[in-house]
Amino acid sequence: MKEAPRYGAVEQVHPLVRRVLARNPSPFTFTGTHTHIVGRGEVAVIDPGPDLLEHLDAMTAALAGERLSAILVTHTHRDHSPLAVALAERTGAPVIGCAVVASPAFDESYAPDRVLADGESVVGEGWTLTAVATPGHTSNHLAFALPEARALFSGDHVMGWSTSVVVPPDGDMGAYLASLEQLLNRDEDVYFPTHGDPVREPRRLVRGMIGHRRQRERQVLRVLVAGPATIPAMVATMYAGLDEGLKQAAVASVHAHLIDLARRGAVTADGDHWRLAA
């Protein structure tokens, strides 16, 4: 029987890495947001999490006696970055990481002191965190490599419980797949995602995720062989029996696939109806 989530508790997942789970479970966050703490003495925090006082207090307790030198953010969905403001105020640490996305769908409180480009690093005592641009889930998504542990903090790009949701217009299926392909050329042994358990066989999982998305793409094309269709009609065919609460995510996923296929010349849209390109 799987252990119940231990919200606010500090879990050691590697000699260099601890994590604290926020109490924000949902169909899209699994058991909640894991905030990772990297290092000892001088530390960095990755994805401070949602704006919950309980989680802020848990993080303050977890960091007692240490110096927080960087608050890093993979992307600015509201389950990842909002607590950065309060944590920075409590600790004086700078907020560093992804670029700002100007959209009400994102965390509008996010105001980084430094934006990292692909390949740029933040260095502390005994650790290095290097930005790995992984757009797709969002346009501003970064992962962070920790070479001292042969580890990658994969944010929502690769999760430990489900595939990532890609929601247009900011989410981009073509970019998401290209970012997954990029990871196959890297040499990390473990991924620490923001949701779910550590991924101990990352290349195997990434190959499976790419295969899953290519299978969905083929399914979209098969549905359109029967004739033009709207996205809701396609979802009803492709996701029979899907829980009502997940239908909007499925609509977004199919839409993202269609945009990518249209960009490649395979499909076209006539109003709300999509069809195979001539």
LOKELO-93182 format. One record per residue (C-alpha): residue in three letters; x, y, z. Coordinates in steps of 0.001 Angstrom, whole numbers, always signed. Layout:
! residues N
rec code = Ala	u = X	v = Y	w = Z
...
***
This chain:
! residues 278
rec code = Met	u = +0	v = +0	w = +0
rec code = Lys	u = +1434	v = +3373	w = -1017
rec code = Glu	u = +2295	v = +5733	w = +1807
rec code = Ala	u = +7	v = +8756	w = +2207
rec code = Pro	u = +1528	v = +12106	w = +1198
rec code = Arg	u = +3480	v = +13780	w = +4019
rec code = Tyr	u = +2790	v = +17449	w = +3456
rec code = Gly	u = +5408	v = +19795	w = +4858
rec code = Ala	u = +7866	v = +17029	w = +5760
rec code = Val	u = +11448	v = +17070	w = +4466
rec code = Glu	u = +12324	v = +14042	w = +2332
rec code = Gln	u = +15929	v = +13257	w = +1394
rec code = Val	u = +15978	v = +11945	w = -2194
rec code = His	u = +19747	v = +12258	w = -2802
rec code = Pro	u = +22699	v = +13290	w = -608
rec code = Leu	u = +22521	v = +16719	w = -2302
rec code = Val	u = +18743	v = +16975	w = -2692
rec code = Arg	u = +15780	v = +17262	w = -326
rec code = Arg	u = +12180	v = +18016	w = -1156
rec code = Val	u = +9078	v = +19338	w = +622
rec code = Leu	u = +5549	v = +18618	w = -653
rec code = Ala	u = +2917	v = +21386	w = -811
rec code = Arg	u = -681	v = +20571	w = +36
rec code = Asn	u = -2162	v = +21301	w = -3404
rec code = Pro	u = -3230	v = +17906	w = -4788
rec code = Ser	u = -5391	v = +17898	w = -7927
rec code = Pro	u = -5949	v = +15937	w = -11158
rec code = Phe	u = -3172	v = +18087	w = -12680
rec code = Thr	u = -674	v = +18232	w = -9780
rec code = Phe	u = -973	v = +14625	w = -8506
rec code = Thr	u = -194	v = +14686	w = -4749
rec code = Gly	u = +1008	v = +18306	w = -4973
rec code = Thr	u = +4031	v = +20439	w = -5826
rec code = His	u = +7459	v = +19252	w = -4673
rec code = Thr	u = +9815	v = +22093	w = -3800
rec code = His	u = +13409	v = +20860	w = -4049
rec code = Ile	u = +16274	v = +22068	w = -1855
rec code = Val	u = +19759	v = +21624	w = -3339
rec code = Gly	u = +22925	v = +21570	w = -1226
rec code = Arg	u = +23792	v = +21954	w = +2451
rec code = Gly	u = +24669	v = +25145	w = +4257
rec code = Glu	u = +24410	v = +27330	w = +1179
rec code = Val	u = +21374	v = +26081	w = -723
rec code = Ala	u = +19077	v = +26720	w = -3668
rec code = Val	u = +15333	v = +26119	w = -3866
rec code = Ile	u = +13672	v = +24985	w = -7099
rec code = Asp	u = +9970	v = +25742	w = -7691
rec code = Pro	u = +8909	v = +27336	w = -4384
rec code = Gly	u = +5312	v = +26356	w = -5113
rec code = Pro	u = +1814	v = +27785	w = -4722
rec code = Asp	u = +998	v = +30729	w = -2485
rec code = Leu	u = +210	v = +28722	w = +657
rec code = Leu	u = +1278	v = +30020	w = +4084
rec code = Glu	u = +1521	v = +26432	w = +5327
rec code = His	u = +4081	v = +25643	w = +2637
rec code = Leu	u = +6011	v = +28861	w = +3257
rec code = Asp	u = +6285	v = +27952	w = +6938
rec code = Ala	u = +7376	v = +24402	w = +6051
rec code = Met	u = +10069	v = +25755	w = +3744
rec code = Thr	u = +11261	v = +28216	w = +6406
rec code = Ala	u = +11586	v = +25346	w = +8890
rec code = Ala	u = +13376	v = +23139	w = +6347
rec code = Leu	u = +15916	v = +25913	w = +5649
rec code = Ala	u = +16619	v = +26744	w = +9310
rec code = Gly	u = +20334	v = +27351	w = +9908
rec code = Glu	u = +21129	v = +27506	w = +6177
rec code = Arg	u = +21602	v = +30357	w = +3720
rec code = Leu	u = +19275	v = +30388	w = +739
rec code = Ser	u = +21280	v = +31900	w = -2125
rec code = Ala	u = +18858	v = +31323	w = -5047
rec code = Ile	u = +15172	v = +30679	w = -5657
rec code = Leu	u = +14905	v = +29005	w = -9067
rec code = Val	u = +11723	v = +28663	w = -11124
rec code = Thr	u = +11129	v = +26191	w = -13971
rec code = His	u = +8005	v = +27968	w = -15272
rec code = Thr	u = +5275	v = +30257	w = -14042
rec code = His	u = +2155	v = +28152	w = -13693
rec code = Arg	u = +475	v = +28989	w = -10400
rec code = Asp	u = +1429	v = +25727	w = -8706
rec code = His	u = +5153	v = +26457	w = -9239
rec code = Ser	u = +6176	v = +30085	w = -8787
rec code = Pro	u = +3803	v = +32251	w = -6659
rec code = Leu	u = +5525	v = +31537	w = -3336
rec code = Ala	u = +8775	v = +32985	w = -4737
rec code = Val	u = +7734	v = +36492	w = -3672
rec code = Ala	u = +7115	v = +35619	w = -20
rec code = Leu	u = +10134	v = +33308	w = +229
rec code = Ala	u = +12384	v = +36031	w = -1209
rec code = Glu	u = +10988	v = +38527	w = +1305
rec code = Arg	u = +11705	v = +36160	w = +4209
rec code = Thr	u = +15198	v = +35165	w = +3119
rec code = Gly	u = +16550	v = +37950	w = +906
rec code = Ala	u = +17387	v = +35385	w = -1804
rec code = Pro	u = +17122	v = +36430	w = -5471
rec code = Val	u = +14519	v = +34874	w = -7763
rec code = Ile	u = +16222	v = +33354	w = -10814
rec code = Gly	u = +15047	v = +31237	w = -13732
rec code = Cys	u = +12548	v = +31306	w = -16552
rec code = Ala	u = +11339	v = +34325	w = -18479
rec code = Val	u = +8055	v = +36093	w = -17759
rec code = Val	u = +4963	v = +35112	w = -19762
rec code = Ala	u = +2511	v = +38014	w = -19837
rec code = Ser	u = -798	v = +36184	w = -19544
rec code = Pro	u = -3557	v = +35937	w = -16921
rec code = Ala	u = -3165	v = +32149	w = -17171
rec code = Phe	u = +302	v = +32476	w = -15588
rec code = Asp	u = +1605	v = +33753	w = -12257
rec code = Glu	u = +1493	v = +37536	w = -12660
rec code = Ser	u = +3426	v = +38136	w = -9415
rec code = Tyr	u = +6575	v = +36577	w = -10892
rec code = Ala	u = +9331	v = +39185	w = -11261
rec code = Pro	u = +12740	v = +37492	w = -11548
rec code = Asp	u = +15939	v = +39228	w = -10508
rec code = Arg	u = +17715	v = +37269	w = -13237
rec code = Val	u = +16447	v = +35313	w = -16259
rec code = Leu	u = +18578	v = +32341	w = -17291
rec code = Ala	u = +19259	v = +31497	w = -20925
rec code = Asp	u = +19890	v = +27936	w = -22031
rec code = Gly	u = +23271	v = +26808	w = -20677
rec code = Glu	u = +23631	v = +29536	w = -18034
rec code = Ser	u = +24355	v = +28443	w = -14472
rec code = Val	u = +23879	v = +29354	w = -10828
rec code = Val	u = +26718	v = +28128	w = -8596
rec code = Gly	u = +26784	v = +27475	w = -4859
rec code = Glu	u = +28895	v = +25622	w = -2345
rec code = Gly	u = +29179	v = +22079	w = -3740
rec code = Trp	u = +26538	v = +22474	w = -6450
rec code = Thr	u = +25941	v = +23870	w = -9925
rec code = Leu	u = +22513	v = +24334	w = -11495
rec code = Thr	u = +22522	v = +24820	w = -15261
rec code = Ala	u = +19446	v = +25898	w = -17219
rec code = Val	u = +18226	v = +23517	w = -19924
rec code = Ala	u = +15624	v = +25175	w = -22177
rec code = Thr	u = +12696	v = +22752	w = -22516
rec code = Pro	u = +9818	v = +24690	w = -24107
rec code = Gly	u = +6570	v = +22957	w = -24978
rec code = His	u = +4514	v = +22562	w = -21817
rec code = Thr	u = +4997	v = +26319	w = -21635
rec code = Ser	u = +7071	v = +28614	w = -23814
rec code = Asn	u = +9259	v = +29641	w = -20850
rec code = His	u = +9912	v = +26190	w = -19351
rec code = Leu	u = +13405	v = +25455	w = -18041
rec code = Ala	u = +14835	v = +22299	w = -16518
rec code = Phe	u = +17919	v = +22500	w = -14289
rec code = Ala	u = +20849	v = +20104	w = -14516
rec code = Leu	u = +22819	v = +19255	w = -11364
rec code = Pro	u = +26044	v = +17665	w = -12670
rec code = Glu	u = +27326	v = +16845	w = -9166
rec code = Ala	u = +24440	v = +14357	w = -8873
rec code = Arg	u = +24045	v = +13492	w = -12589
rec code = Ala	u = +20484	v = +14726	w = -12065
rec code = Leu	u = +17948	v = +16905	w = -13858
rec code = Phe	u = +15165	v = +18878	w = -12184
rec code = Ser	u = +12603	v = +18373	w = -14935
rec code = Gly	u = +9737	v = +20559	w = -13695
rec code = Asp	u = +6579	v = +19654	w = -15618
rec code = His	u = +8412	v = +18712	w = -18807
rec code = Val	u = +8917	v = +15163	w = -17551
rec code = Met	u = +6810	v = +14217	w = -14533
rec code = Gly	u = +6924	v = +11167	w = -12315
rec code = Trp	u = +3259	v = +10242	w = -12634
rec code = Ser	u = +1781	v = +11407	w = -15972
rec code = Thr	u = +2576	v = +13047	w = -19282
rec code = Ser	u = +2568	v = +16839	w = -19356
rec code = Val	u = -449	v = +18843	w = -20543
rec code = Val	u = +231	v = +21059	w = -23576
rec code = Val	u = -2272	v = +23924	w = -23799
rec code = Pro	u = -2209	v = +26287	w = -26802
rec code = Pro	u = -1531	v = +29054	w = -27550
rec code = Asp	u = +1456	v = +29184	w = -25178
rec code = Gly	u = +1912	v = +25402	w = -25076
rec code = Asp	u = +3425	v = +24006	w = -28274
rec code = Met	u = +3356	v = +20304	w = -29147
rec code = Gly	u = +6130	v = +20542	w = -31724
rec code = Ala	u = +8415	v = +22311	w = -29241
rec code = Tyr	u = +7456	v = +19831	w = -26518
rec code = Leu	u = +8442	v = +16840	w = -28653
rec code = Ala	u = +11668	v = +18531	w = -29753
rec code = Ser	u = +12517	v = +19184	w = -26098
rec code = Leu	u = +11883	v = +15532	w = -25250
rec code = Glu	u = +14117	v = +14440	w = -28118
rec code = Gln	u = +16819	v = +16772	w = -26780
rec code = Leu	u = +16784	v = +14972	w = -23425
rec code = Leu	u = +17645	v = +11650	w = -25072
rec code = Asn	u = +21081	v = +13108	w = -25872
rec code = Arg	u = +21794	v = +13979	w = -22234
rec code = Asp	u = +23465	v = +11737	w = -19653
rec code = Glu	u = +21581	v = +12320	w = -16371
rec code = Asp	u = +20846	v = +9191	w = -14328
rec code = Val	u = +17825	v = +10542	w = -12455
rec code = Tyr	u = +15166	v = +13210	w = -12922
rec code = Phe	u = +13551	v = +15038	w = -10005
rec code = Pro	u = +10177	v = +16283	w = -11317
rec code = Thr	u = +8008	v = +18814	w = -9511
rec code = His	u = +5129	v = +16321	w = -9414
rec code = Gly	u = +5520	v = +12625	w = -8661
rec code = Asp	u = +8412	v = +10394	w = -7676
rec code = Pro	u = +12019	v = +10632	w = -8895
rec code = Val	u = +12476	v = +9090	w = -12336
rec code = Arg	u = +15239	v = +6487	w = -12073
rec code = Glu	u = +15214	v = +5381	w = -15730
rec code = Pro	u = +14763	v = +8714	w = -17464
rec code = Arg	u = +15673	v = +7776	w = -21055
rec code = Arg	u = +13255	v = +4861	w = -21004
rec code = Leu	u = +10466	v = +7122	w = -19737
rec code = Val	u = +11255	v = +9875	w = -22256
rec code = Arg	u = +11220	v = +7382	w = -25141
rec code = Gly	u = +7833	v = +6157	w = -23899
rec code = Met	u = +6495	v = +9712	w = -23706
rec code = Ile	u = +7585	v = +10434	w = -27267
rec code = Gly	u = +5975	v = +7177	w = -28412
rec code = His	u = +2742	v = +8084	w = -26605
rec code = Arg	u = +2557	v = +11471	w = -28321
rec code = Arg	u = +3297	v = +9998	w = -31751
rec code = Gln	u = +538	v = +7438	w = -31142
rec code = Arg	u = -1901	v = +10272	w = -30321
rec code = Glu	u = -844	v = +12046	w = -33496
rec code = Arg	u = -1598	v = +8938	w = -35562
rec code = Gln	u = -4940	v = +8626	w = -33777
rec code = Val	u = -5835	v = +12210	w = -34745
rec code = Leu	u = -5049	v = +11457	w = -38390
rec code = Arg	u = -7085	v = +8216	w = -38326
rec code = Val	u = -10129	v = +10061	w = -36993
rec code = Leu	u = -9860	v = +12628	w = -39810
rec code = Val	u = -9706	v = +9882	w = -42451
rec code = Ala	u = -13462	v = +9501	w = -41823
rec code = Gly	u = -14006	v = +13158	w = -42676
rec code = Pro	u = -13795	v = +16660	w = -41172
rec code = Ala	u = -14456	v = +16888	w = -37428
rec code = Thr	u = -14537	v = +19403	w = -34591
rec code = Ile	u = -12149	v = +19033	w = -31683
rec code = Pro	u = -14911	v = +18058	w = -29172
rec code = Ala	u = -16098	v = +15353	w = -31583
rec code = Met	u = -12545	v = +14080	w = -31949
rec code = Val	u = -12091	v = +13984	w = -28172
rec code = Ala	u = -15327	v = +12014	w = -27777
rec code = Thr	u = -13993	v = +9423	w = -30234
rec code = Met	u = -10411	v = +9312	w = -29002
rec code = Tyr	u = -11022	v = +9459	w = -25233
rec code = Ala	u = -14083	v = +7283	w = -24694
rec code = Gly	u = -15012	v = +7105	w = -21011
rec code = Leu	u = -12731	v = +9968	w = -19986
rec code = Asp	u = -13544	v = +11618	w = -16660
rec code = Glu	u = -15474	v = +14862	w = -17212
rec code = Gly	u = -12925	v = +16834	w = -15199
rec code = Leu	u = -10164	v = +15906	w = -17637
rec code = Lys	u = -11992	v = +16683	w = -20884
rec code = Gln	u = -10641	v = +20231	w = -21185
rec code = Ala	u = -7113	v = +18883	w = -20914
rec code = Ala	u = -7898	v = +16385	w = -23685
rec code = Val	u = -9362	v = +19176	w = -25845
rec code = Ala	u = -6157	v = +21193	w = -25336
rec code = Ser	u = -3976	v = +18190	w = -26187
rec code = Val	u = -5833	v = +17416	w = -29421
rec code = His	u = -5763	v = +21093	w = -30369
rec code = Ala	u = -1991	v = +21174	w = -29779
rec code = His	u = -1514	v = +18119	w = -31991
rec code = Leu	u = -3647	v = +19680	w = -34737
rec code = Ile	u = -1672	v = +22941	w = -34674
rec code = Asp	u = +1566	v = +20955	w = -34981
rec code = Leu	u = +175	v = +18815	w = -37815
rec code = Ala	u = -1102	v = +21938	w = -39612
rec code = Arg	u = +2330	v = +23540	w = -39323
rec code = Arg	u = +3747	v = +20446	w = -41022
rec code = Gly	u = +1107	v = +20536	w = -43790
rec code = Ala	u = -783	v = +17376	w = -42770
rec code = Val	u = -4117	v = +18938	w = -41743
rec code = Thr	u = -6023	v = +22161	w = -42251
rec code = Ala	u = -8913	v = +23938	w = -40542
rec code = Asp	u = -12237	v = +25080	w = -42041
rec code = Gly	u = -13764	v = +27138	w = -39249
rec code = Asp	u = -14270	v = +24803	w = -36284
rec code = His	u = -13777	v = +21715	w = -38428
rec code = Trp	u = -10422	v = +20093	w = -39098
rec code = Arg	u = -9665	v = +17867	w = -42073
rec code = Leu	u = -6760	v = +16152	w = -43751
rec code = Ala	u = -4853	v = +18428	w = -46103
rec code = Ala	u = -5352	v = +17734	w = -49786
***
